Amino acid sequence: MFPVRKDYRVVSDNSFDLLIELETKVNIEKIYFTIKDNMNKVVLQKTLQNGITFENNNIYIKVKPEDTRHLKNTYNYDVKIKYNKNLDKLTILFGEFKVKKLTTLSEDEV
């Protein structure tokens, strides 16, 4: 496994599902999906059992509409795993996470 760069473009106030298929069998203890702004402040983080599930060597990340509702710029993100009794860590995915605002906002939906 090695880090892969992949940029995402999403629309705020929408769901976003990410599937990462690991090629190598790993006994994962922790998984982090983190988005930071240009001031290095965390604007969104998902962890194992809190928006992330791991089964059959696949990582599933679920981002809900309320997670992106306040986002409106280009951010940096990564997905990091910890394994081998938390002794080893590896960034498996990273890149830009661009969020565009909706025209029809949640409060407009009647």
MARVEXBA-910270 format. One line per 3 residues: for each residue x, y, z of N, C-alpha, C. Coordinates in steps of 0.02 Angstrom, whole numbers, plus 32768, in hexadecimal, padded with zeros to 4 digits. Atoms other than C-alpha are relative to their C-alpha. Example, Ala and Ser with C-alpha at 12.3 -4.5 7.8 and 13.67 -1.06 7.14 Angstrom:
BEGIN
802D:7FC5:8000:8267:7F1F:8186:802D:803C:8000; 7FD6:7FC5:7FFD:82AC:7FCB:8165:7FD9:8037:8025;
//
This chain:
BEGIN
802A:7FC5:8000:8000:8000:8000:802C:803E:8000; 7FDD:7FC0:8001:8038:80B0:7FDD:7FCD:8037:7FF7; 8031:7FCA:8007:7FE6:815B:7FDD:7FEC:800C:7FB7;
801A:7FF1:8042:7F78:8180:7F47:7FE0:8045:8003; 801E:7FBD:8003:7F4A:8232:7F16:7FC0:7FFC:7FD7; 803F:7FFD:8024:7E94:824A:7EE6:7FDB:803E:801A;
8025:7FC4:7FEE:7E37:82EF:7EE3:7FB6:7FF3:7FF8; 8048:8007:8002:7D7D:82FA:7F05:7FDF:8044:7FFA; 802B:7FC6:8004:7CF9:8379:7ED6:7FBB:7FE9:8016;
8042:8012:7FE5:7C58:8372:7F39:7FD6:8040:8007; 802F:7FC8:7FF6:7BBF:83DF:7F53:7FED:8000:8049; 8012:7FFC:7FBA:7B9D:841E:8002:7FB8:7FEA:800B;
8043:8015:7FEC:7B04:83DD:805D:7FE8:7FC2:7FDA; 800F:803F:8021:7B0C:8337:7FFF:8026:7FC8:8022; 7FDD:803B:7FE7:7B3D:8287:8030:803B:7FF1:7FD3;
7FC4:8014:8025:7BE6:8244:7FFC:8018:7FBE:801D; 7FE7:8042:7FEB:7C1B:818E:8004:8042:7FF2:7FDE; 7FBE:8010:801A:7CCD:8156:7FEE:8011:7FB8:8012;
7FEB:8045:7FF6:7D06:80A2:7FD9:8049:7FF9:7FEE; 7FB9:800C:800D:7DBD:8074:7FE8:800C:7FB5:8008; 7FF2:8048:7FFF:7DEB:7FC1:7FBC:804B:7FF6:800C;
7FBA:800D:7FF1:7E8D:7F8B:800F:8017:7FC0:7FDD; 7FE6:803A:8024:7EF7:7F14:7FA8:8021:7FCE:802E; 7FDC:802A:7FD1:7F57:7ED0:803C:7FD7:7FF8:8040;
8025:800D:7FC2:7F07:7E7E:80D4:8025:8021:803A; 7FE2:7FDA:7FC9:7F26:7EF0:8169:7FD1:7FFC:803C; 8028:8000:7FC3:7EEB:7EE4:821D:7FFE:8048:8019;
8006:7FB9:7FF1:7EB0:7F98:8230:7FE2:800C:8044; 801B:7FEB:7FC0:7E96:7FE4:82DB:7FDD:8043:7FFC; 801E:7FBE:8005:7E70:8098:82AA:8002:8018:7FB8;
8004:7FE0:8042:7E3B:80F7:820E:7FE9:8047:800B; 8012:7FB9:7FFC:7E32:81B3:81F9:7FF5:801C:7FBA; 800D:7FD9:803C:7DE3:8219:816D:7FFD:8048:8019;
7FFA:7FBD:7FE4:7E17:82CD:818F:8003:8034:7FC8; 7FFE:7FC7:802F:7DF4:836F:8130:8015:803D:8028; 7FE7:7FC4:7FDF:7E54:840C:815F:7FFE:803B:7FCF;
7FFE:7FC3:8028:7E4B:84C0:8123:8048:8017:7FF6; 7FBC:7FE9:800F:7EE0:8527:80E9:8024:801B:803E; 7FE0:7FEC:7FC1:7F01:855B:819E:8010:7FC3:802B;
7FF2:8041:7FDF:7F19:84A2:81CB:7FCE:7FF0:8038; 8034:800E:7FCF:7E77:84A1:8230:7FD3:7FC8:7FE5; 802C:8037:8014:7E0F:8401:822C:7FB9:801B:7FF8;
8046:7FEB:800C:7D66:8427:81DC:7FD1:7FC4:7FFE; 8028:803D:7FFF:7D2B:8372:81D2:802E:7FC5:800D; 7FDA:803D:7FF4:7D69:82CD:8218:7FD0:7FC7:800D;
8025:803E:7FF5:7D20:821F:820F:8033:7FCC:8018; 7FD5:8034:7FE6:7D67:818B:826E:7FDB:7FBD:7FFE; 801D:8042:7FFE:7D4A:80D2:827B:7FC9:8000:8035;
803D:8001:7FD7:7C9C:80B7:82C8:7FDE:8044:8005; 801F:7FBE:8001:7C76:8171:82AD:8001:801A:7FB8; 8002:7FED:8047:7C4F:817B:81F3:802A:7FD5:7FD3;
7FD6:802E:8027:7CCD:80F7:81BD:7FF4:7FB9:8019; 8004:8047:7FEF:7CB5:803B:81B7:8037:7FDC:7FD8; 7FCD:8029:8020:7D34:7FB5:818A:7FE9:7FB8:8001;
8013:8046:8005:7D01:7F0B:814A:8017:7FE3:7FBE; 7FE7:8023:803B:7D45:7E8C:80CF:8037:8026:7FDC; 7FC6:7FDB:801A:7DE2:7EF5:80B8:7FEC:803F:7FD9;
8018:7FC3:8020:7D79:7F89:807D:7FF1:8035:8035; 800F:7FC7:7FD5:7D6E:8035:80CD:7FC6:8026:7FE1; 803B:7FDA:8016:7CC4:808B:80BF:7FFC:8040:8029;
8005:7FC0:7FDE:7CBB:8144:80E7:7FBE:8020:7FEB; 8041:7FE2:800C:7C10:8196:80F7:8002:8048:8018; 8005:7FB9:7FF0:7C03:8254:80F1:7FB7:8014:7FF6;
8046:7FEC:8001:7B56:8298:811A:7FF9:8048:7FE9; 800A:7FBB:8016:7B09:8339:80D6:8014:8034:8035; 7FF0:7FD0:7FCC:7B1D:8390:817E:804C:8007:800B;
7FB7:7FFD:7FFA:7BD9:8368:8179:801E:8034:7FD1; 7FE4:7FD2:8032:7BF4:83D4:80DE:7FDA:8041:7FFA; 802B:7FC5:8006:7B6C:8457:80F6:8026:8041:800B;
7FDA:7FC4:7FF0:7BE7:84D5:813E:803F:8009:7FD6; 7FC3:7FFC:8028:7C73:84B2:80C1:7FF3:8022:7FBD; 800A:7FDD:803F:7C8D:851D:8026:8041:8012:7FDC;
7FC0:7FF0:801E:7D43:851D:7FF0:8024:7FC2:7FE9; 7FD4:8038:8010:7DD3:84B0:7FBC:8028:7FF0:803F; 7FDF:8017:7FC3:7E1D:844A:804A:8031:7FC9:7FEE;
7FD5:803A:8007:7EA2:83C6:8061:7FE3:7FC9:802C; 8019:8039:7FD9:7E70:8318:809C:8032:7FC7:7FFC; 7FDD:8040:8006:7EBE:8271:80C0:7FDA:7FCA:8024;
801A:803B:7FDD:7E8F:81C2:80F6:803E:7FDC:801B; 7FC7:801F:7FDF:7F07:8177:8174:7FE8:7FC4:8027; 800F:803B:7FD9:7F08:80CA:81C0:8038:7FF4:8033;
7FD0:8018:7FCE:7F5D:8088:825D:7FF4:7FB5:8007; 8004:8048:7FFD:7F83:7FCF:8267:803B:7FE4:8027; 7FCA:8021:7FDB:7FF6:7F50:82BA:8003:801B:8047;
8007:7FE8:7FBA:7FB8:7F7E:836A:8011:804A:8006; 7FF6:7FB8:8003:7FC0:8037:833A:8049:8015:7FFC; 7FBA:7FF0:8006:807C:802C:8321:8011:801D:7FBB;
7FF4:7FE8:8044:8072:804D:8266:7FC6:802B:7FE8; 8034:7FD6:801D:8014:80D5:820A:8012:800F:7FB8; 7FF6:7FF5:8047:7FFC:80F8:8153:7FC9:802B:7FE4;
8030:7FD9:8025:7FA8:817E:80ED:7FF4:7FDB:7FBE; 800E:8028:803C:7F4F:811E:8063:7FE0:8029:7FC9; 8022:7FD6:8032:7EF2:81AB:800B:8006:8048:8016;
7FFC:7FB9:7FEF:7F07:8268:8003:7FF1:802A:7FC2; 800C:7FD3:8039:7EDF:82FE:7F96:7FD8:803D:8014; 802A:7FC6:7FF5:7E70:8395:7F82:7FB7:7FEA:8005;
8047:800D:7FF6:7DBB:8393:7FBB:7FDC:8042:7FF3; 8021:7FC2:8014:7D5B:841A:7F5E:7FB6:7FFC:800C; 8047:7FFF:7FEF:7CAF:8449:7F9D:7FE0:803D:7FE0;
8027:7FCB:801F:7C34:84AF:7F36:7FBE:8008:8024; 8040:7FF3:7FDF:7B9B:8501:7F81:7FC6:7FEE:7FD1; 803E:800F:8024:7AEC:84CB:7F4C:7FDA:8040:7FEE;
8030:7FCA:800E:7A6D:853C:7EFA:7FC3:7FF6:802B; 8039:8010:7FD6:79DD:84E5:7F52:801B:7FE6:8042; 7FE8:8012:7FBE:7A0B:84E2:800A:7FCA:7FDA:8026;
8030:8026:7FD9:79B8:8474:808D:7FC5:802A:8017; 8036:7FD6:7FE9:7954:8506:80D0:7FD1:8016:7FC8; 802C:7FF1:8039:790E:8523:801F:7FD1:7FC7:7FF0;
8029:803A:8010:78C4:8475:8019:7FC2:7FFF:802B; 8040:8000:7FDC:780C:847A:8048:7FD3:7FC8:7FE9;
//
